[in-house]
Amino acid sequence: MILSQKLAEARTRGENWESAWPVALEAALGGNLLTSRECGDWRTAFEDQIDVWSAAYERRPGSRPELALHRLEEPAGVKAQALVEG
């Protein structure tokens, strides 16, 4: 996915979230692959999840509900990340 790739590259360069997000978002929505309507729909979808994207970018732990969902996805026998850090 272009958005996550561009964010990872920006983080590697040491860019802060506020400068990395708009550039990565525009890269993900650019090009000729999406119609104008699809571009708007994707922009809304990404921006509705901006808290999750920024937390991942800043390597903050997931919320309790996110970590609970993660536990459901783990294969049997794999220890889940602690629900509460600290």
Phi, psi and omega in degrees: 000133184296319183300310181293325178295314180295322177294319178297318178297317180295318179297320179298325178282353178087015179288147177281164183302315186299328178270331183284320186302306184297324180293314180295320180297315179295323177296320181291327183267348182284182180090182185254013184277338184248143171286169179301318180293316179298320179299315178296320179296316179293320178302314179298315181298314180295316182289333175294339181250021186300327179296321179291316179299316182292322178297318178294318180300318182271005177057037174276148179296153178294164176288166179304314179297322179296317179293325176296318177296321177301320179299323180294334182273344184289141176295155179303139177089355179261127182288132180281153174297144181302138180291330180236122179281146173103000000 
